[in-house]
Amino acid sequence: MMDLLNILMSESFWAASLRIATPLIFGVLGALICERAGVLNLGIEGIFVVGAMCGWMAVWLGAGLWGGVLVAALAGAFFGLLHAILTVPLGLSQHVSGLGITLFATSVSYFTYRTALPNVSSPPRIEPFQPLDLPILSDLPFLGPVLFQQTALTWLAIAMVGLVWYVLNRTALGVAIQAVGDNPDSVDAQGLSVYGLRIGAIVAGSALMALGGAFLTMSAFDAFFFGMVNGRGWVCIALVIFASWRPGKALLGALLFGAFDALQVRLQTEMGALVPGQVFLMAPYILSIIALVIAARSADYPRALLQPWFKGQR
């Protein structure tokens, strides 16, 4: 018990939790925007992969770190647009289209990597984002190491939480996006484009998802590896429900999963000789499922989620 308390009170634990949560923050916000507009995007796992690969490869080819971030976002937006065309004007199954996007984006990423580097046994390294060392702030007790020694992408993720909240709750565009996810007929009656709003939300949300993948190769690590996304996209889909489609709770959910994951690493180090390692690997997912079940009972989901809409039909 004392060891657990020491872990929970340590600066390194909470700093690691925030780092682990960063790609999830991007992913949850992206999925939240899509679902607020009434469209489930199960392409998130593949979009994570393509964002990771494209961002890393752009930097490796000389585009610079922020150039890599832009390339990753554009790659995510492209696959989001493909998903949007299939599900919004064509009205195809959102589940099938999303899973198809995941398989397609993942396969394209791996194929591009193998084509560009056919004879490489280990991926080339890049110079990733470095932790920001902010004068005075970085030296603050506890908060300094936890908040002010993170990379720029972590700060971008936190800033996006505030931006998405502001857009959804304080702008006419946000009201329209939420309305199109609840009652698209009312939006159409106001003379607004249901198709345009939904497609735009999916494209923007997918660009954010890809930044979650870019964080992995450009901040957490310094190369692209097969399997590095490791189900983070599916975790984000679950966290959207935990968050009740609210950006603030999305941040909380991502931090909660990050804390669970950071905790299992430290417990495995402390107790690995006594308990099989697989138990610790399962722990963050089991705890997240429990939290999801508790939160989902009172979740207020978008009323038109998963429902195709066609102009002129009631």
C-alpha positions as CSV (number, residue, x, y, z in Angstrom):
1,M,0.0,0.0,0.0
2,M,2.8,2.4,0.8
3,D,4.5,1.7,-2.5
4,L,1.2,2.4,-4.3
5,L,0.8,5.7,-2.4
6,N,4.4,6.7,-3.2
7,I,3.7,6.0,-6.9
8,L,0.5,8.1,-6.9
9,M,2.3,11.0,-5.3
10,S,5.3,11.0,-7.5
11,E,5.9,13.7,-10.2
12,S,7.2,11.2,-12.7
13,F,4.0,9.1,-12.5
14,W,1.7,12.1,-13.4
15,A,4.1,13.3,-16.0
16,A,4.0,9.9,-17.7
17,S,0.2,9.8,-17.3
18,L,-0.1,13.0,-19.3
19,R,2.3,11.8,-22.0
20,I,0.4,8.5,-22.4
21,A,-2.9,10.4,-22.5
22,T,-1.8,12.9,-25.2
23,P,-2.5,10.8,-28.3
24,L,-5.8,9.7,-26.7
25,I,-6.8,13.4,-26.2
26,F,-6.4,14.0,-29.9
27,G,-8.2,10.8,-30.8
28,V,-11.1,11.3,-28.4
29,L,-11.6,14.9,-29.6
30,G,-11.6,13.8,-33.2
31,A,-14.1,11.0,-32.6
32,L,-16.3,13.3,-30.4
33,I,-16.5,15.9,-33.3
34,C,-17.6,13.2,-35.8
35,E,-20.2,11.7,-33.4
36,R,-21.5,15.1,-32.4
37,A,-22.4,15.5,-36.1
38,G,-24.1,12.1,-36.1
39,V,-21.4,9.9,-37.7
40,L,-19.5,7.1,-36.0
41,N,-15.9,7.0,-37.3
42,L,-14.4,3.5,-36.8
43,G,-11.6,4.4,-39.2
44,I,-9.8,6.0,-36.2
45,E,-7.4,3.1,-35.7
46,G,-6.2,3.3,-39.3
47,I,-6.1,7.1,-39.2
48,F,-3.9,6.9,-36.2
49,V,-1.5,4.6,-38.2
50,V,-1.5,6.8,-41.3
51,G,-0.9,9.9,-39.1
52,A,2.0,8.2,-37.4
53,M,3.6,7.1,-40.7
54,C,3.0,10.2,-42.7
55,G,4.2,12.6,-40.0
56,W,7.3,10.6,-39.4
57,M,8.1,10.1,-43.0
58,A,7.6,13.9,-43.8
59,V,10.1,14.8,-41.0
60,W,12.5,12.1,-42.3
61,L,12.3,13.6,-45.8
62,G,13.1,17.1,-44.4
63,A,9.8,18.7,-43.9
64,G,10.6,19.7,-40.3
65,L,8.6,18.8,-37.2
66,W,5.7,21.1,-37.7
67,G,5.7,20.3,-41.4
68,G,5.3,16.6,-40.3
69,V,2.3,17.6,-38.1
70,L,0.7,19.3,-41.0
71,V,1.2,16.4,-43.3
72,A,-0.2,14.0,-40.7
73,A,-3.3,16.2,-40.3
74,L,-3.8,16.3,-44.1
75,A,-3.5,12.6,-44.4
76,G,-6.1,12.1,-41.7
77,A,-8.4,14.6,-43.3
78,F,-8.1,12.7,-46.6
79,F,-9.2,9.4,-45.1
80,G,-11.9,11.3,-43.1
81,L,-13.2,12.7,-46.4
82,L,-13.3,9.3,-47.9
83,H,-15.3,8.0,-44.9
84,A,-17.6,11.1,-45.1
85,I,-18.4,10.5,-48.8
86,L,-19.3,6.9,-48.2
87,T,-21.5,7.5,-45.1
88,V,-23.1,11.0,-45.6
89,P,-24.3,11.5,-49.2
90,L,-24.2,7.8,-50.1
91,G,-25.6,6.7,-46.7
92,L,-23.6,3.5,-46.5
93,S,-23.1,1.6,-43.2
94,Q,-21.0,3.7,-40.8
95,H,-19.7,0.6,-39.2
96,V,-18.6,-1.1,-42.4
97,S,-17.2,2.0,-43.9
98,G,-15.2,2.8,-40.8
99,L,-13.7,-0.7,-40.5
100,G,-12.9,-0.5,-44.2
101,I,-11.1,2.8,-43.7
102,T,-9.1,1.3,-40.8
103,L,-8.0,-1.7,-43.0
104,F,-7.3,0.5,-46.0
105,A,-5.4,3.3,-44.1
106,T,-3.3,0.7,-42.2
107,S,-2.5,-1.3,-45.4
108,V,-1.5,1.9,-47.3
109,S,0.7,3.0,-44.5
110,Y,2.6,-0.3,-44.3
111,F,2.8,-0.6,-48.1
112,T,4.2,2.9,-48.3
113,Y,6.7,2.3,-45.6
114,R,7.9,-1.0,-47.2
115,T,8.0,0.6,-50.7
116,A,10.1,3.6,-49.5
117,L,12.4,1.5,-47.3
118,P,12.6,-1.9,-48.9
119,N,16.0,-2.9,-47.5
120,V,15.9,-1.4,-44.1
121,S,15.8,-3.8,-41.1
122,S,15.2,-1.0,-38.5
123,P,13.3,2.2,-39.2
124,P,15.4,5.4,-39.6
125,R,15.4,7.7,-36.6
126,I,14.3,11.4,-36.6
127,E,14.9,14.2,-34.1
128,P,11.5,14.3,-32.3
129,F,9.9,17.1,-30.4
130,Q,11.9,17.8,-27.2
131,P,10.3,18.6,-23.8
132,L,9.8,22.3,-23.4
133,D,12.0,23.9,-20.7
134,L,10.1,27.0,-19.6
135,P,12.0,29.3,-17.3
136,I,10.7,29.4,-13.8
137,L,7.7,27.3,-14.6
138,S,9.7,24.2,-15.2
139,D,11.3,24.6,-11.8
140,L,8.0,24.7,-9.9
141,P,7.6,21.8,-7.4
142,F,5.4,19.0,-8.8
143,L,3.7,21.1,-11.5
144,G,7.0,21.9,-13.2
145,P,7.9,18.3,-14.1
146,V,4.3,17.3,-14.7
147,L,3.0,20.2,-16.9
148,F,5.9,22.4,-18.0
149,Q,8.4,19.7,-19.2
150,Q,6.1,18.2,-21.8
151,T,6.5,18.5,-25.5
152,A,4.7,21.1,-27.7
153,L,2.3,18.4,-29.0
154,T,1.0,17.8,-25.5
155,W,0.3,21.4,-25.0
156,L,-1.4,21.5,-28.5
157,A,-3.6,18.6,-27.3
158,I,-4.6,20.5,-24.2
159,A,-5.2,23.6,-26.2
160,M,-7.4,21.7,-28.6
161,V,-9.7,20.6,-25.7
162,G,-10.4,24.3,-25.0
163,L,-10.8,25.1,-28.6
164,V,-13.2,22.3,-29.3
165,W,-15.3,23.1,-26.2
166,Y,-15.5,26.8,-27.3
167,V,-16.5,26.0,-30.9
168,L,-19.1,23.5,-29.9
169,N,-20.6,25.6,-27.1
170,R,-20.0,29.2,-27.9
171,T,-20.3,29.5,-31.7
172,A,-23.0,29.2,-34.3
173,L,-21.0,26.5,-36.1
174,G,-20.8,24.4,-32.9
175,V,-24.6,24.7,-32.4
176,A,-25.2,23.6,-36.0
177,I,-22.8,20.6,-35.6
178,Q,-24.6,19.5,-32.5
179,A,-28.0,20.1,-34.1
180,V,-27.1,18.0,-37.1
181,G,-26.2,15.1,-34.8
182,D,-29.5,15.4,-33.0
183,N,-32.1,16.5,-35.5
184,P,-30.8,17.0,-39.1
185,D,-34.3,17.8,-40.4
186,S,-34.4,20.9,-38.3
187,V,-31.0,22.0,-39.6
188,D,-32.2,21.4,-43.2
189,A,-35.3,23.5,-42.4
190,Q,-33.1,26.4,-41.4
191,G,-31.5,26.3,-44.9
192,L,-28.2,24.9,-43.7
193,S,-26.4,22.0,-45.4
194,V,-26.6,18.8,-43.4
195,Y,-24.2,17.1,-45.8
196,G,-21.7,20.0,-45.6
197,L,-21.8,20.1,-41.8
198,R,-21.4,16.4,-41.4
199,I,-18.6,16.1,-44.0
200,G,-16.7,19.1,-42.5
201,A,-17.0,17.6,-39.0
202,I,-15.7,14.2,-40.1
203,V,-12.8,15.8,-42.0
204,A,-11.8,18.0,-39.1
205,G,-12.2,15.2,-36.6
206,S,-10.1,12.8,-38.7
207,A,-7.3,15.4,-38.9
208,L,-7.3,15.5,-35.1
209,M,-7.2,11.7,-34.9
210,A,-4.1,11.7,-37.2
211,L,-2.3,14.0,-34.8
212,G,-2.7,11.4,-32.1
213,G,-0.7,9.0,-34.4
214,A,1.8,11.7,-35.2
215,F,2.5,12.2,-31.5
216,L,3.6,8.6,-31.3
217,T,6.3,8.9,-33.9
218,M,7.3,12.5,-33.4
219,S,7.2,13.0,-29.7
220,A,6.8,9.7,-27.7
221,F,9.2,7.9,-30.0
222,D,11.5,8.8,-32.9
223,A,10.6,6.2,-35.5
224,F,7.6,4.4,-37.1
225,F,7.0,0.7,-36.1
226,F,4.4,-1.7,-37.2
227,G,1.8,-2.2,-34.5
228,M,2.8,0.9,-32.5
229,V,-0.7,2.3,-32.4
230,N,-1.7,-0.9,-30.5
231,G,-5.5,-0.3,-30.2
232,R,-5.4,3.3,-29.1
233,G,-8.0,4.2,-31.6
234,W,-10.5,1.7,-30.2
235,V,-9.8,3.0,-26.7
236,C,-10.7,6.5,-28.0
237,I,-14.1,5.3,-29.3
238,A,-14.9,3.9,-25.8
239,L,-13.7,7.1,-24.1
240,V,-16.1,9.2,-26.1
241,I,-18.9,7.4,-24.4
242,F,-17.3,7.8,-21.1
243,A,-17.0,11.5,-21.8
244,S,-20.7,11.8,-22.7
245,W,-19.5,13.6,-25.8
246,R,-18.1,16.5,-23.8
247,P,-14.6,17.8,-24.4
248,G,-13.8,18.4,-20.7
249,K,-14.8,14.9,-19.7
250,A,-12.9,13.6,-22.8
251,L,-9.7,15.1,-21.3
252,L,-10.5,13.5,-18.0
253,G,-11.1,10.1,-19.6
254,A,-7.8,10.2,-21.5
255,L,-5.9,11.2,-18.3
256,L,-7.6,8.4,-16.4
257,F,-6.6,5.8,-19.0
258,G,-3.1,7.3,-19.1
259,A,-2.9,7.0,-15.3
260,F,-4.0,3.4,-15.4
261,D,-1.4,2.6,-18.0
262,A,1.4,4.4,-16.2
263,L,0.4,2.7,-13.0
264,Q,0.5,-0.8,-14.5
265,V,4.1,-0.2,-15.7
266,R,5.2,0.8,-12.3
267,L,3.4,-2.0,-10.5
268,Q,4.8,-4.5,-13.0
269,T,8.3,-3.3,-12.0
270,E,7.5,-3.5,-8.3
271,M,5.5,-6.8,-8.3
272,G,6.5,-8.5,-11.6
273,A,8.1,-11.4,-9.7
274,L,4.9,-12.2,-7.8
275,V,2.2,-11.6,-10.4
276,P,2.2,-12.6,-14.2
277,G,2.9,-9.6,-16.4
278,Q,-0.2,-10.2,-18.4
279,V,-2.3,-9.2,-15.4
280,F,-0.7,-5.7,-15.4
281,L,-1.1,-5.3,-19.2
282,M,-4.9,-6.1,-18.8
283,A,-5.4,-3.8,-15.9
284,P,-5.8,-0.4,-17.6
285,Y,-8.3,-1.9,-20.1
286,I,-10.3,-3.6,-17.4
287,L,-10.4,-0.5,-15.2
288,S,-11.4,1.6,-18.3
289,I,-14.2,-0.8,-19.1
290,I,-15.5,-0.5,-15.5
291,A,-15.4,3.3,-15.7
292,L,-17.1,3.2,-19.1
293,V,-19.9,1.0,-17.9
294,I,-20.5,3.3,-14.9
295,A,-20.5,6.5,-17.1
296,A,-22.4,5.0,-20.0
297,R,-25.6,4.5,-17.9
298,S,-26.2,8.3,-17.9
299,A,-24.6,9.2,-21.2
300,D,-26.7,11.6,-23.4
301,Y,-25.8,10.4,-26.9
302,P,-26.5,12.4,-30.1
303,R,-30.0,11.3,-31.2
304,A,-29.2,11.0,-34.9
305,L,-25.9,9.1,-34.4
306,L,-25.6,6.2,-36.9
307,Q,-28.7,7.3,-38.8
308,P,-28.2,8.2,-42.5
309,W,-30.0,11.3,-43.7
310,F,-31.2,12.0,-47.2
311,K,-32.4,15.4,-48.4
312,G,-36.1,15.4,-49.1
313,Q,-36.9,12.4,-47.0
314,R,-38.6,12.4,-43.6
